[in-house]
Amino acid sequence: MTRTHRLTATAAIALTAALSMTASLAIAGDNNVSANQIVNALQPKPLTRSLSGAPQIDPAVKAKEMSFVATLQNRKTRSLSTGEREEIAEIASTKPKIDLDIQFDYNSAEISKASLPSVQELGKALSNASLRGSTFVLAGHTDAVGGEAFNQDLSERRADTIKRYLTDKYGINNGTDLVTVGYGKSKPKDPNAPMDPVNRRVEVVNMDTKTASK
């Protein structure tokens, strides 16, 4: 091999190593979400206004949503029917939300030590004055490994664990401010790879039960 070829090969190896390191840093950064990032993601979107200055929102739709959310408060996760879970998902699809990579011990609802910082940042975010007045949904999701009933139960228990942690450590009102729901493996983040760990997550949704036009 000539000297030029050796230099070219060395440069290629160095470039590959640099790209691998950059990818690793990006993945690590994604897992270390900050309270400010969560607050920004969960901020209610400002209402658009018509030429007359009136908010373009259907008051009847808003009232129906708020009425439904009120029926969920002080409810236990396992009391939710399939229809109620789907209605939560439908409302949540239009609301501010964030997916958090919160991992648990294997086949357990115990939060892993590596994920505690993310849960703590969530606690700080939901304690922020700018988010007070809304009800938040904590939605648990699993990957597709295992049976449907097992994953449904596991996702509910994991969502309940996050709720208890936020209540115990940050004093967040678990009766009116936090609603938990489990979706098991039914709503993967990556439908093309249902068994991928990326599907194991906790989705936090601001159900926007306060006036967003302030």
N, C-alpha and C positions, 0 to 999 in steps of 0.2 A: 504494500500500500504506500502511495506517495505521501510526502509531507502534507500536500494540499488536501488530499483525501482524508488524512488523519485529522486535520484541523476541522474539515467540514463535518466529519462524524462526531468529533468532540463538541462542536457547536450545536449539532442536532440533539445530542444527549442532554446538554445543558439547557436547551430550550424546552425539551420535554419535561425535565425536572422542574423547571420554573413554572410551566403551565400546570403541572400536577400540584405544586405547592399552592398556586393561586386558586385552583379549584377547591382544595382542602380548606383554605381560608374562607372562601365564599360560603362553603357548606357550614363551617363553624359559625360564621357570622349570622347565617339564617337561623341557627338554633339559639342564638343569644339575643333574643329580642329585648328591647328596652321598654320601660314603662311609657316613655314619650312616644315611641312608635305605636304602642298599643292604643294610647289615648288618641293619637292622630287617626288611626284606622277606624276607631269607634265613634268619632265625632259625627253627630247627625249632619246630613247634607243640608245646606241652606235651601230654603224653599224658593223656587223660581216664581217670578211675579208676572202677571199680565200687564198690558199697557195701562190698565186702570190702577195698577199698584196692588191688586188683590192677589194673594197666594194662589197658585194654580194647584190646588189639591182638593180632592173630593172629601168634604167633611164627613159624609156618611161612611166612606171607606175607612177613614181614620178612626171614627167612633167605633166601628165594628171591630177593627184590629185591637183597639184599646180595651174593649169589652171582653174580647176573647183572652187577651193577655191577663186581664184581671182574674179570669176563672182559673188560670194556671198558678197563681200565687198561693203559697202555702200548701201546694199539692206535692205529693211524693212522686218521684220519677216513675215508679212502677204502677201508679194509678192512671197513667196516660194511655189512652186508647190509640190504636193504629191511626185512626182518623185524626186525632188531635196531634199526633206526631207529624203527620203529613201537612196539617194546617200550619203548624209552627214552621216547617220547612218552607212552605209557600210564602209566608209573610217574611221570613228571614232572608229569602232570596233577593229582596229589594232593600234590605237594611245594611247599615255599616257592620262589617264583620272582619274577623281575623282568625286564621288557622294557626294554632300554636302546636309546635312539635313537643308535646308533653308525653314522655315515655313512662311506662309503669313496669314494675317487676313482672317477670314472665308469668302469664296466667293469673295475674294478681291485680288488685285495685290500689296497691301501694305505689305512691309516686317514687320514681327512681331518684337517687341522689343527684344524678346529672341533670335532672329536669326541675329540681327545686328552685333554682334561680329564675327560671321562666315563670313558674307559678307565683313566686314572690314579686316579680315585675308586674304580673297581672294584678296582684293584690294592690300594689301601689297605684296602678292605672285606674282601677275601679274605685279607688278612694279619692281620685282627683275631683276637685270641685266642679270642673267643666262637664263631668259625666253624671253628676248627681241628678236624680229625678227620673231616671229611666230604669226599665227592667231589662236585665241581661239574661240571655239564654246560654247555658253551658251545654254544648252538644257533644257527646262522646261518640267516637267512631273507631272501628277496628279494621284490621285487614281481613281478607277472606279465608285465612287459615282457620279451620275448625267449623263446627256446626253453627247453623243459624241461631238456634235458641241460646247456645252457650255464648256466642258473640253479642247477642242482644243484651243478655244479663250482664256480661262483662262491661259493655259500653255504658250501661246505666250505673253500675257500681263505680266506675271510674269517674263519671261526671259528678256523682254524689260525693266522691272523695275530694274533688276540687272545690265543690261548694262548701264542704265542712272546713276545709283548710282556710278558705277565704273568710269564712265566718269567724272561726276561732282565732286566726292570726291578725285579721284586719278589721274585725268588727262590722263587716258588711252584713246588712240585714238579709238573712237567708229566706225570710218569709215573703218579702215583697220585692226585693231587688234581684234575686237570683232564681232562675227556673232551670231545672236540669232535664235533659232528654237524652235518650240513647238511641242510636240508629244501627248499632251492630255493624254488619258488613254491607248494609243495603245502599250506602251512599259513598262509594270510594272516591277519593280525591283524584285518583288516576284509574278510570274505568278500564283502560287497556292493560293495566297491571294490578289486578285486584289483590294479589298477595304481597305486593310491595309494602315495606314498612312505612312508606310515605302516607299510606292510608290510615295509619294509627295516629290519631290526632284528637285534639279538643278544639272545637270551633266555638268562638265567643261572638255573640251577636247582640248588638244594641237594638232592642225592639222599638226604640225611639218613642217612648211613651210620654215624653215631655215635648213642649213646643220647640220646634227646631228653627224657628224664624227669628229668634232673639239675636 
